[in-house]
């Protein structure tokens, strides 16, 4: 998924920092921290959109600190998505840990509920799909002493509503792990320039196609993305952060997002 690499890195850092913090708060006593003592947790990465194609729910499980960052797939789960119009579908496991829809489809204005039963536990989540917002144009600016070029997506925020956004890049049909999120707080109805998250190590060649994807998300998903971004910026040497507050009940990590997507295609000259 689009932020899977970032999510796994942050979760690994969080486990380490939490255990380290527990040790540091007990002064004047030698404590041996067992980095492999944290019980595995289910990680759910769920998306349903208004775009054609299959929607997916990815289910994995955390590993001990000493193991690799490759989270093992959770297979054999019972995954169901329903909406507030009475439609329900049990998803098919297309490959280990990847569950896909075939009938139910995202429609703006509807609310979607997710139910996952895995490893003997049930996790649930609800997300409302807002109306889509179109990207009007892409803006480039030169910044700093090095005259580096930054890009922004310009769009008009719908007036009179609380709107929340996430922005992703898709390059050569691969969604990049970097993302940005924002809202219209104090900017209701304004024209908004939202910075495009371009990876520092990204190399683009003439003719490459870049899709800039603007997601209209609900408030809970925006809050999750905001906190996830803060954890990423905090870094391994900072104070122990809290786990991102998500919209999944039952103790699973991750998120479930029903969002409307609009994109702008740019070809590198």
N, C-alpha and C positions, 0 to 999 in steps of 0.2 A: 504494500500500500504506500500511499504518497509520503507518509511520515513514519513508516515502520522503522527505518534505520535510526532516526532521531529518537523515537519512542524507546527502542530497545537500549540505546546508549544511555538515555536518561534513567531508565529503570535500573540498569546495572549500577550507575553512579549513586542512585538513591539508596539501594540496598547497602552499599558500602558505607555511605555517609551516615545513614541511620545507625548502623551498628557501631561505627566509630564514635558518633556523638554519645551513644549510650555508655561507651567506655570512658569517654572524657568527662562526663558529668559525675562519675563516681571517683572523686579525688582521693589521694592518699591510699590507694589500693590498687594492686596490680591485677589487671583483668585481661585474660586471654580471649580475644574476640574470635569466635568461630564464624568465618565468613560463609560457611556452608550450612548454617543453622536455620536459615530463612525458608519457610515452607513455600513450595512453588505456588504461584498464583496464575489464574487464567487471565489471558489478555484477549480482549475482543476489539476488533477494528471493523466497524460496520458502517456501510454507506448505502443509501438508496437515493437515487437522483431522478430528475425528470428527463434524462437523456436516454436515447435508445440503447439497448444492450442489456446484459445481465448485471444486476446489482449483486454485490458480494459482501459476505461476512467472513472475516478471517479470524480464526480462533487458534491461539498458541498458548504456550505455558512458559513462565519464567524458569530460569535455571540457577544453580548455585553460582556464586561469584567466581569460583575458580574455573568454571566451564566456559565454553565459547559463547559468543553473543548470538548464536543461531538458536532461536527459540523453537523447541519442538512443536510440531502440529498437534492439535487436539482433534482426534478422529472420533467418529461415531456419535457426535453430538446431535441432539434434536434441536433444530433451529427453525423458528416460526416467525414470520412477519405478518402483521395485520394492520389495517387502517380503520379510521373512524367511519368508513362507509360500509363496513361489513365484509370486506375482502380479507381473506386469510390464505397464506401459502406456507407449506412446510418445504424448506429449501433442500436442494440436492447437494451432496458433497461431491463436487466436481473433481477434486483432488484432495489429498490429506490436508485437513484444516481449512479448506476453502469451500464455503457453502454459497450457492448461487440461486437466484430467483429465475423463474421461467414464465410466470404469469403476472404476479403483482408488479405494478409499475408506479414510480413516483409521480404524483400530481400536486402542484403547488396548492396550498390551502388545506391540504389534508394532514392529519396527524398519524404517525406510524409508530407501532409498538413492536418491540423485539423481545423474543423469549428464547433463551439458550439454556438447555439442560446438558451439562457436561461434567464428567467425573463425579456424578452423584449430587450435584448442586444445580440450582436453577438461578439464572441471572436475567433481569428484565431491564428494559429501557424504553423511553418514549421520546420522540423528536417530531416537532412540527415543521413542515416544509414551507418556507416563505415564498413569496412571488419572486421571480427572477429579476435581475437588474442588468441591463446591457452595458457593455463597455463601449464608450463613445470613441475613444482614441487612445493611442499610446504616446506618452510624452517622454522625451529624452532631455536630460540636463547635464551640464558639466559642473562638477563639484570639487572643492578643495584645491590645494596647490598643485596636485598632480593632474588636475583637469579630468578626473575620472568621470565616466558617463554613467549616470543612474537612469533607470527607467521607471515610469509610473503608469498605472492604468487610470484613466480619467472617466468618471461616470457621474450621473446625476442621482443623488439620493432621493427616494420617494418621500414626499412631504407628509407629515402627520403620522408617521409610523416609527417604531423603534426597529432599526435595521442593523444587522450584523453580517460581517463579510469575512471570507477567507480567500486568499489569492495563491494560486499555484502555477508552476510552469510545467509544460509538457514538451519535451524536446526529443525528436526522433521517436515519437510514440512512447516515450518513457516519462512518467510523472516524476519530477524531481522531489527529493525529501525536504528541501527548504520551503518555507511557507511564511505568509504574513497574515495577520487577522486584524480587524478593526471594527468600529461601530460608528453610528452617526450622532453620538453624544455631543451636544453643542453644535452640531452641523446638520441638523434636520433640514432636508430639502436643498442642501448646498451641492455645488459641484465639488467632488472629492477626487483628489489625486492620491492614489494608494500605491505605495512603493512596491515594485516588483522584486521578489526575493531571488536574486541571481547568485548562484554558488560562486565562491571566489575562484575555485579551480576549474570553472567551466570554460571550455574552449569551443568557440563557434566558428564555423567556416562559411564563406559565401554560398548561398543556396540552402543552408540549413533552415528548417521550418521550426518556429517556436510558437506554441499555443499558450496564450495567457488566459487562464481560467479563473473567472470570478464566481465564487460560490456564495449564494445567499443562505446563511445558516441561522439557526435559532440561538437564543441567548445562552443556553447551557453549553452548547458546543463552542460558541465564541469564548466563554469563560475557560473551558478546558484548553483550547488552543492558546489563549493568553497565558495561562499558567505554565503550559508546556514550553512556551517560548521563554518564559522567565527562567525555568529550570535549565534550559539549554544555555542561556546567557550566564547563569550563575557559575557554571564550571565546577570541576572536580575539587578546586581548592577553596571554594566559598563555604559559607555556613551551610549546614544540612538543610536542604529544602524539604517542604512537605510534598507528598505525592499529589499530582494534579487532581483537583476535585472533578469527578466525571459525572456522567448522567446514567450510570449503570448501577443498579441495586444488586446486592448479593455478594459484594466484595471483589468483583473482577476489576482489572485494570482496563484502560482503553476508553473507547467512546462509541456512540451510535449516532450517526448524523443523517437526517433527511434534508437534502439541500437541492436548490435549483441552480443549475450551472449555465453560464454564458461565457463565450470565449472570443478572443480576438487573435487572428493568425498573423504572424509577422515572419517575413522571409529575410534572412540576413543578406544585405546587398554585397 
